[in-house]
Amino acid sequence: MRILLLEDDFILGESIEEMLQEAHYKVDWVRSGDDAAQHSFDHSYDLYLFDVNVPDINGFELLEQLRDADDSTPTIFISALSDISSITKGFSLGADDYLKKPFFPEELLVRIEAKFAKVNRTIHYGAITYNPKTNDVTKDGSLITLGDVQLPLLRLFITNIGRTLTKESLFDLMEHPSDTALRVAINKLKQTTTWDILNVRGIGYRIETR
């Protein structure tokens, strides 16, 4: 699971990053809203972890922009803003949780694991069923085996249904990325899954919500 952490406090950010890495999460830690926005465009994440009062775009404005762009990635705010109006605003913008500073790191970890427990439910799309806990993929009820590129691609698409995935985020899954290699990989995935994977010209690929 990959997490984007937006936190401008160096000590706290470093502590959270280390804790999450020890729990076997992959973490990209940035210190400004602009950097977080760029990372969210370049990569696909399973969870956003945002502070509010950060340089450039604040956490509230950032989440509002992401939701306006149809980015539904689960989001937890961690903030010293503990008044009810701030908490209400965070949830109204589409946050899934709001943790007030100061907090015990273990509490944050519990909330993240609870969020991923919901994410880890079996997903169905067309003839394909994917189990995030075991990485098992079945087609029409029969277990199928996918390669080192196909399986991560399938997982990325099926957990981002209705969202356009940038070429850069797909390149992250390839050992030797190129436009040609990506087209070949997408075509193989189409053949395996019978999914209609749409090419969004100049941006990337997507599968539509059914």
SERO-4910 file (N, C-alpha, C, O; in steps of 0.05 Angstrom, whole numbers):
BEGIN
 pado doro    nc1    nc2    nc3   cac1   cac2   cac3    cc1    cc2    cc3    oc1    oc2    oc3
  Met    A     17    -24      0      0      0      0     18     25      0     38     27     15
  Arg    A     10     44    -17     27     69    -20     12     93     -9    -11     97    -15
  Ile    A     26    108      8     15    131     22     29    157     14     54    157     12
  Leu    A     14    178      9     26    205      5     22    220     30      0    226     39
  Leu    A     44    227     43     44    242     68     52    271     63     73    277     52
  Leu    A     34    290     70     39    318     69     42    329     97     22    331    112
  Glu    A     66    336    105     71    346    132     97    363    131    118    354    123
  Asp    A     94    389    139    117    407    137    134    407    162    156    418    161
  Asp    A    125    395    184    141    393    208    161    370    204    153    347    202
  Phe    A    187    376    204    207    356    196    207    333    216    208    310    209
  Ile    A    207    340    242    209    319    263    185    300    262    187    276    262
  Leu    A    161    312    260    136    296    260    135    280    234    129    256    234
  Gly    A    141    293    211    141    279    186    160    255    185    153    234    175
  Glu    A    184    260    196    203    238    196    194    215    214    198    191    207
  Ser    A    182    221    236    171    201    255    149    185    242    149    160    244
  Ile    A    131    198    228    108    185    215    119    167    192    110    144    189
  Glu    A    137    178    177    149    163    154    162    137    164    157    116    153
  Glu    A    178    139    185    192    116    196    172     95    207    175     71    202
  Met    A    151    105    221    132     86    232    117     71    210    113     47    212
  Leu    A    109     85    189     94     73    168    112     53    152    103     32    143
  Gln    A    137     61    148    155     43    134    160     17    150    162     -4    138
  Glu    A    162     20    176    165     -4    193    141    -22    192    143    -46    196
  Ala    A    117     -9    186     93    -25    183     89    -35    155     68    -45    147
  His    A    110    -31    138    111    -42    111     94    -27     91     84    -38     71
  Tyr    A     89     -1     97     76     16     77     98     31     61    119     37     72
  Lys    A     92     36     36    109     53     20    100     82     23     76     88     19
  Val    A    118    100     30    111    127     37    126    147     19    151    145     17
  Asp    A    112    166      7    124    189     -6    117    213     12     94    221     15
  Trp    A    138    225     24    134    247     43    142    274     29    164    277     20
  Val    A    123    293     29    128    319     18    120    340     39    106    334     58
  Arg    A    130    365     35    128    385     56    112    410     47    109    429     62
  Ser    A    102    409     22     85    432     13     62    422     -3     62    400    -15
  Gly    A     41    438     -4     17    431    -19     22    428    -49     11    410    -62
  Asp    A     40    445    -60     46    443    -88     60    416    -95     53    403   -115
  Asp    A     79    408    -78     92    382    -82     72    359    -80     74    340    -95
  Ala    A     54    361    -61     34    339    -58     16    338    -82     10    316    -92
  Ala    A      8    361    -93     -9    361   -117      6    348   -141     -6    333   -156
  Gln    A     32    354   -144     47    343   -165     50    312   -162     47    297   -181
  His    A     55    303   -138     58    275   -132     31    260   -138     31    238   -149
  Ser    A      9    273   -131    -17    260   -135    -23    257   -165    -38    239   -173
  Phe    A    -12    275   -181    -15    273   -210      3    252   -222     -5    238   -241
  Asp    A     27    250   -212     48    232   -224     44    203   -215     53    185   -229
  His    A     32    199   -192     31    172   -181      2    166   -171    -14    184   -168
  Ser    A     -3    140   -167    -28    131   -156    -24    122   -127     -5    107   -121
  Tyr    A    -41    131   -109    -38    125    -80    -62    111    -69    -84    113    -80
  Asp    A    -58     96    -48    -79     82    -34    -91    100    -12   -113     95     -3
  Leu    A    -75    119     -3    -84    137     19    -69    163     19    -44    164     14
  Tyr    A    -83    185     24    -71    211     28    -71    217     58    -91    212     72
  Leu    A    -49    226     68    -47    234     96    -38    263     97    -14    269     92
  Phe    A    -56    282    101    -51    311     97    -52    327    123    -71    325    138
  Asp    A    -31    343    128    -33    365    147    -48    387    133    -51    387    109
  Val    A    -58    406    149    -74    428    137    -57    453    133    -56    463    110
  Asn    A    -44    463    154    -28    487    152      0    481    141     19    476    156
  Val    A      2    481    115     28    475    101     33    497     80     14    511     72
  Pro    A     58    500     71     64    520     51     49    515     25     40    493     19
  Asp    A     46    537      9     33    537    -17      3    531    -13    -11    545      1
  Ile    A     -7    510    -25    -35    502    -22    -39    488      5    -24    470     11
  Asn    A    -58    497     21    -62    484     46    -77    457     42    -88    452     20
  Gly    A    -78    441     62    -90    414     60   -119    414     51   -127    398     35
  Phe    A   -134    433     62   -163    435     54   -166    442     24   -181    428     10
  Glu    A   -151    462     15   -153    470    -13   -143    447    -31   -155    443    -53
  Leu    A   -122    433    -22   -112    411    -38   -133    389    -42   -137    380    -64
  Leu    A   -145    381    -20   -165    360    -22   -189    368    -39   -200    353    -54
  Glu    A   -197    394    -36   -219    404    -52   -212    402    -82   -229    394    -98
  Gln    A   -188    410    -89   -179    408   -117   -179    379   -127   -187    373   -150
  Leu    A   -169    361   -110   -168    333   -118   -195    321   -122   -200    306   -141
  Arg    A   -214    327   -104   -241    317   -106   -255    329   -131   -270    315   -144
  Asp    A   -249    354   -137   -261    366   -162   -250    353   -187   -263    353   -207
  Ala    A   -226    341   -184   -214    326   -207   -221    297   -207   -209    281   -220
  Asp    A   -242    290   -191   -252    262   -189   -231    243   -177   -231    219   -183
  Asp    A   -214    253   -160   -195    237   -145   -209    229   -119   -213    246   -101
  Ser    A   -216    203   -116   -231    194    -92   -213    179    -73   -223    164    -56
  Thr    A   -186    183    -75   -168    169    -57   -175    174    -28   -178    198    -20
  Pro    A   -177    154    -11   -183    158     18   -163    178     30   -139    177     24
  Thr    A   -173    196     47   -156    217     58   -161    220     88   -184    220     98
  Ile    A   -139    222    103   -140    228    132   -125    254    137   -102    258    128
  Phe    A   -139    273    150   -125    298    158   -112    294    185   -124    281    203
  Ile    A    -88    304    188    -75    306    214    -68    336    219    -53    347    204
  Ser    A    -81    348    239    -79    377    241    -81    386    270    -94    374    287
  Ala    A    -68    409    275    -71    422    301    -97    438    303   -104    447    324
  Leu    A   -110    441    280   -136    455    280   -157    436    291   -166    418    278
  Ser    A   -164    441    316   -182    422    330   -210    434    335   -226    421    348
  Asp    A   -216    458    324   -242    469    328   -262    454    311   -255    443    290
  Ile    A   -287    455    319   -308    439    306   -312    448    277   -318    432    260
  Ser    A   -308    474    271   -312    484    244   -291    473    225   -297    467    202
  Ser    A   -266    471    235   -245    459    218   -250    430    213   -247    420    190
  Ile    A   -258    416    234   -263    387    231   -287    383    211   -286    365    194
  Thr    A   -308    399    215   -331    397    197   -323    403    168   -332    389    150
  Lys    A   -306    423    164   -297    430    137   -282    407    125   -285    400    102
  Gly    A   -264    394    141   -248    372    131   -266    349    120   -261    339     98
  Phe    A   -286    342    136   -304    321    127   -322    329    104   -328    313     86
  Ser    A   -330    355    103   -347    364     82   -333    365     55   -345    363     34
  Leu    A   -306    367     56   -290    367     31   -285    339     21   -275    335     -1
  Gly    A   -291    319     37   -288    291     28   -268    275     43   -260    253     34
  Ala    A   -258    285     67   -240    269     83   -254    245     95   -278    245    100
  Asp    A   -239    224     99   -249    199    111   -245    199    141   -259    184    156
  Asp    A   -226    214    151   -220    215    179   -205    241    185   -194    254    168
  Tyr    A   -204    248    211   -191    273    220   -179    268    247   -193    263    266
  Leu    A   -153    270    248   -138    265    273   -126    290    283   -110    303    269
  Lys    A   -132    298    308   -123    323    319    -95    319    332    -91    300    347
  Lys    A    -78    338    326    -51    339    339    -54    351    367    -71    368    371
  Pro    A    -37    343    386    -18    320    384    -33    293    387    -54    292    398
  Phe    A    -21    273    376    -33    246    377    -11    226    381     13    231    375
  Phe    A    -19    202    390      0    180    393      4    168    365    -16    162    351
  Pro    A     28    163    356     33    151    330     17    125    326      8    119    304
  Glu    A     15    110    348      0     84    346    -29     88    339    -41     72    325
  Glu    A    -40    111    348    -68    116    341    -71    121    311    -90    112    299
  Leu    A    -52    136    300    -53    140    271    -51    114    256    -65    109    236
  Leu    A    -33     97    265    -29     71    252    -55     54    253    -62     41    233
  Val    A    -68     55    276    -93     40    279   -114     50    259   -129     34    247
  Arg    A   -116     76    256   -136     88    238   -129     81    209   -147     75    193
  Ile    A   -104     82    202    -96     74    175   -102     45    169   -113     39    148
  Glu    A    -96     28    188   -101     -1    184   -131     -6    182   -139    -24    167
  Ala    A   -147      9    197   -176      6    195   -186     15    168   -204      2    157
  Lys    A   -174     36    157   -182     45    131   -175     25    109   -191     19     91
  Phe    A   -151     13    111   -143     -6     91   -158    -32     94   -161    -47     75
  Ala    A   -167    -38    118   -184    -62    122   -209    -61    105   -218    -81     95
  Lys    A   -220    -37    102   -243    -33     85   -235    -35     55   -250    -46     39
  Val    A   -212    -24     49   -202    -24     21   -197    -53     12   -200    -59    -11
  Asn    A   -189    -70     31   -179    -97     24   -202   -117     19   -196   -141     19
  Arg    A   -225   -108     14   -247   -126      7   -245   -134    -22   -233   -120    -39
  Thr    A   -255   -158    -28   -254   -168    -55   -268   -149    -74   -290   -139    -68
  Ile    A   -256   -145    -98   -266   -126   -118   -274   -142   -143   -259   -159   -152
  His    A   -298   -135   -154   -307   -148   -178   -310   -127   -200   -320   -105   -196
  Tyr    A   -300   -134   -224   -303   -117   -247   -305   -134   -272   -285   -147   -279
  Gly    A   -328   -135   -285   -332   -152   -308   -329   -181   -299   -342   -190   -280
  Ala    A   -313   -196   -314   -310   -225   -308   -288   -229   -288   -282   -252   -280
  Ile    A   -275   -207   -279   -251   -209   -261   -259   -204   -232   -274   -186   -226
  Thr    A   -248   -221   -214   -250   -216   -185   -222   -215   -174   -205   -232   -180
  Tyr    A   -217   -194   -158   -190   -190   -147   -191   -189   -117   -208   -174   -105
  Asn    A   -174   -205   -103   -173   -205    -74   -147   -190    -66   -125   -201    -68
  Pro    A   -149   -165    -55   -126   -149    -48   -109   -162    -26    -84   -158    -25
  Lys    A   -121   -178     -9   -106   -190     13    -87   -212      3    -65   -214     13
  Thr    A    -96   -227    -17    -80   -250    -26    -68   -245    -54    -51   -261    -62
  Asn    A    -77   -224    -67    -69   -218    -95    -79   -240   -114    -70   -241   -137
  Asp    A    -99   -256   -106   -111   -276   -124   -129   -262   -144   -145   -244   -137
  Val    A   -128   -271   -169   -145   -261   -190   -160   -284   -203   -148   -304   -210
  Thr    A   -186   -282   -205   -202   -302   -218   -217   -290   -242   -224   -267   -241
  Lys    A   -221   -306   -262   -236   -298   -286   -259   -319   -290   -254   -342   -294
  Asp    A   -283   -309   -288   -306   -327   -289   -304   -349   -269   -312   -372   -274
  Gly    A   -293   -343   -246   -291   -362   -224   -267   -380   -224   -263   -394   -205
  Ser    A   -250   -378   -245   -226   -395   -246   -201   -378   -240   -198   -356   -251
  Leu    A   -184   -388   -224   -159   -374   -216   -141   -372   -240   -137   -391   -255
  Ile    A   -130   -347   -245   -112   -343   -267    -86   -332   -256    -85   -319   -234
  Thr    A    -64   -336   -271    -38   -327   -262    -29   -304   -280    -30   -306   -305
  Leu    A    -20   -282   -268    -11   -259   -283     19   -254   -277     29   -262   -256
  Gly    A     33   -241   -295     61   -236   -293     67   -212   -275     50   -200   -263
  Asp    A     93   -206   -273    103   -185   -255     94   -157   -263     93   -139   -246
  Val    A     86   -153   -288     76   -128   -297     45   -128   -297     32   -109   -289
  Gln    A     34   -150   -307      5   -151   -310    -10   -150   -284    -31   -136   -282
  Leu    A      0   -163   -263    -14   -163   -237    -15   -135   -225    -36   -126   -217
  Pro    A      8   -120   -223      6    -93   -213    -11    -75   -229    -25    -58   -219
  Leu    A    -11    -78   -256    -28    -62   -273    -58    -68   -267    -74    -49   -264
  Leu    A    -65    -93   -265    -92   -101   -259   -101    -89   -232   -123    -78   -230
  Arg    A    -83    -92   -212    -90    -81   -186    -95    -51   -187   -113    -41   -174
  Leu    A    -78    -37   -202    -80     -8   -203   -106      1   -217   -119     19   -207
  Phe    A   -113    -13   -239   -138     -6   -253   -162    -13   -236   -181      3   -234
  Ile    A   -163    -37   -224   -187    -45   -211   -192    -31   -184   -215    -30   -175
  Thr    A   -171    -18   -173   -175     -2   -149   -178     27   -155   -180     44   -137
  Asn    A   -178     34   -182   -182     62   -190   -203     64   -213   -199     78   -232
  Ile    A   -224     48   -210   -245     48   -231   -257     76   -234   -265     88   -214
  Gly    A   -259     85   -259   -270    111   -264   -250    134   -262   -258    157   -266
  Arg    A   -225    128   -255   -205    149   -252   -183    145   -274   -174    123   -279
  Thr    A   -176    167   -287   -155    165   -307   -127    162   -294   -120    178   -277
  Leu    A   -113    141   -301    -86    136   -291    -66    148   -310    -66    141   -334
  Thr    A    -48    165   -300    -28    177   -317     -8    156   -327     -4    136   -314
  Lys    A      5    162   -349     25    144   -359     48    142   -339     60    120   -335
  Glu    A     54    164   -325     75    163   -305     70    144   -283     88    129   -274
  Ser    A     45    143   -273     38    124   -252     39     95   -262     46     77   -246
  Leu    A     34     91   -287     35     64   -298     65     56   -303     72     33   -300
  Phe    A     81     76   -312    109     71   -315    123     61   -290    142     46   -291
  Asp    A    112     70   -267    124     63   -241    123     32   -237    139     22   -221
  Leu    A    106     19   -251    102    -10   -247    120    -26   -266    120    -51   -265
  Met    A    135    -13   -283    151    -26   -304    180    -23   -299    190     -2   -291
  Glu    A    195    -45   -304    224    -44   -300    238    -27   -321    257    -13   -315
  His    A    228    -29   -346    239    -13   -368    216      1   -382    207     -7   -404
  Pro    A    207     23   -370    183     37   -381    188     52   -407    209     64   -411
  Ser    A    169     50   -425    168     65   -449    140     65   -460    123     49   -451
  Asp    A    134     84   -478    107     84   -489    100     58   -503     77     48   -500
  Thr    A    119     47   -518    114     22   -532    109     -1   -513     90    -17   -516
  Ala    A    126     -3   -492    123    -25   -473     97    -22   -458     84    -42   -452
  Leu    A     88      2   -452     63      6   -439     39     -2   -456     20    -15   -447
  Arg    A     40      5   -482     18     -3   -500     16    -33   -502     -6    -44   -503
  Val    A     39    -46   -503     39    -76   -505     27    -87   -479     11   -106   -481
  Ala    A     35    -77   -456     25    -87   -431     -5    -82   -428    -19   -100   -419
  Ile    A    -15    -59   -437    -43    -53   -435    -59    -72   -454    -80    -82   -446
  Asn    A    -49    -77   -478    -62    -95   -496    -64   -123   -485    -84   -137   -488
  Lys    A    -42   -132   -472    -43   -159   -460    -64   -160   -437    -78   -179   -435
  Leu    A    -65   -138   -422    -85   -137   -400   -113   -138   -411   -131   -150   -400
  Lys    A   -118   -124   -433   -144   -124   -447   -151   -152   -455   -174   -161   -451
  Gln    A   -132   -166   -467   -138   -194   -476   -144   -212   -453   -161   -229   -454
  Thr    A   -129   -209   -431   -133   -227   -408   -159   -221   -393   -173   -240   -385
  Thr    A   -166   -196   -390   -190   -189   -374   -215   -184   -390   -237   -185   -379
  Thr    A   -212   -179   -416   -234   -170   -434   -245   -143   -426   -268   -136   -433
  Trp    A   -229   -128   -411   -237   -101   -403   -234    -82   -427   -217    -86   -444
  Asp    A   -251    -61   -427   -248    -40   -446   -232    -18   -433   -243      0   -419
  Ile    A   -206    -18   -437   -188      1   -425   -184     25   -445   -174     21   -467
  Leu    A   -193     48   -436   -194     71   -454   -168     86   -453   -156     90   -432
  Asn    A   -159     95   -477   -135    112   -479   -144    141   -478   -157    151   -496
  Val    A   -137    155   -457   -143    184   -454   -119    199   -466    -98    202   -453
  Arg    A   -122    208   -490   -100    219   -505    -84    240   -490    -95    260   -480
  Gly    A    -58    236   -489    -40    256   -476    -39    254   -446    -23    268   -433
  Ile    A    -56    236   -434    -56    234   -405    -50    206   -395    -30    201   -381
  Gly    A    -66    186   -404    -62    159   -394    -84    140   -402    -93    141   -425
  Tyr    A    -93    124   -384   -113    103   -389   -133    102   -366   -128    111   -344
  Arg    A   -157     91   -372   -178     88   -351   -197     65   -359   -199     58   -382
  Ile    A   -210     55   -338   -233     38   -343   -257     51   -329   -255     63   -308
  Glu    A   -280     50   -343   -303     65   -334   -319     51   -312   -319     26   -311
  Thr    A   -333     66   -295   -351     55   -276   -374     42   -290   -385     53   -309
  Arg    A   -382     18   -281   -404      3   -293   -430      7   -278   -451     -3   -286
***
